[in-house]
């Protein structure tokens, strides 16, 4: 067993020490005794990590409300092929996530849920399911890689408590579902690589290639790219591709084509081929050529961001690197490195960078980290480990201070309800750090998971609802509803975030201040949302038109995307 996992007897002795009863080993022994126990506890941990703030978090500009609004318009129009955001075609991603979100919202409407189409939590349910599936699939993939049950459990728990997956579980976007598909596909690929003599059953073949098809419909080539790059590396390493026959690729490729081709053919015909020129030429290749939408960053961005996005386990991963290097010839490590490195390098090389791009690679990182922990290769005996692990309490401390400063600066009040949660999180994280310093690494890891759950409750459940400055679009939507008209015509000038379109309505007009005044000079009840920079143009044009709109209220807030404070005036004319 030591030879299989690239460890020596001293490492195993250290592994026995850190896995002892006082360090959390007894708990993991119970968890690892039955699959159903491990799966149940992983689900409970994941729900505790993902549910705080799930409903109260406002639509987060810009990507989330773009997806949600496009799904809402799909339901409004009945066009399930050509997806649009207002009058703009959404030819950047395939249709999969819109269908998933639409199915949830339509089901909620059928059950009588009020205002289902403007309830952002409903659109987030596919992401929540995808995140939960990612946690369980990380456990399954770790078992496929040869990890023991308790090791696989800890890998799944690390994923459940990671900051990045917790964020994506709460966003109505593609990335949580994509990550689940990617982990499932890579777990299947691991089975084929490590056990090539065991050919997939028909059901297994359908499940594997059906997941590939779903991944393509959700986000195009990303999962095939990750699996394809890994496959090339593994075939070069093996000097053979015969192990791929276990996947029954002939039947699989046919199945993928049967699933994805109908929509791709339909959108090609309906758009006159512009879907592919937009999705491939402008979106995908545009990201390769330059940083789109101010999301450019130099190579190394993901490596630096990793210490925050994979908290609390990230620093343990850094300490595990020497173990991975020593074990690099072991087949399961070869597979994990083929899963991680080529795609990571591609993402680092592409100028457009967003933290979630590398999320599908985290499951393999979790498996390597956990195996290193149980091999005794992660501990205070490693160089710089004692000082590096201070990041475990420092990261939540820094974020807690940052959110408190934001509340005081932009809302004029501290998020008092969240402060006890921040204190508890930092205290528990400090205990995890102290346990690590004492050599109780497994115990430290388990306590850090508790800190992560407290962190989730503190940030998303307690602090986030109190940060009203961030909720500019919901407050503007409330102001529009309070005007007193049943269905007012609404125009916005200077503030054009997609969340406002989602909450106010598909017909929301976009204009500058002068054009907004002309919009208001028409029959019926009308509302104008005028950001301070457009105020002079609006008032001067209104005066020239002989129009005297009523200033209903002014809504101050903070625009995350612009990174600045805004004040939006709400004007109305033609009210009953």
Secondary structure, DSSP 8 states (H G I E B T S, - for coil): -TTTTT--HHHHHHHHHHTSGGGTHHHHHHHTT-HHHHHHHHHHHHHHHHSTTTTTS---TTHHHHHHHHHHHHHHH--SSS-EETTEE-TTS-SHHHHHHHHHHHHHHHTT-TTGGG-HHHHHHHHHHHHHHHHHHHHHHHHHTT--HHHHHHHHHHHHH-HHHHHHHTSSSSHHHHHHHHHHHHHHHHHHHH-TTS---HHHHHHHHHHHHHHHHHHTTHHHHHHHHHHHHHHHHHT--GGGGGG-HHHHHHHHHHHHHHHHHHHHHHHTTHHHIIIIIIIIHHHHHS-GGG-B--TTHHHHHHHHHTTTTHHHHHHHHHHHHHTTTSHHHHHHHHHHHHHHHHHHHSSB--GGGGGGGHHHHHHHHHHHHHTT-SSTTSTTHHHHTTHHHHHHHHHHHHHHHHIIIIISS--HHHHHHHHHHHHHHHHHHHHHHTT-HHHHHHHHHHHHHHHHIIIIIIIGGG-GGG-HHHHHHHHHHTT--SS-EEEEES---HHHHHHH-TT-EEE-HHHHHHHHSSSS-EEEEEEGGGHHHHHHHHHHTT---EEEEEEEEEETTTTEEEEEEEEEES--
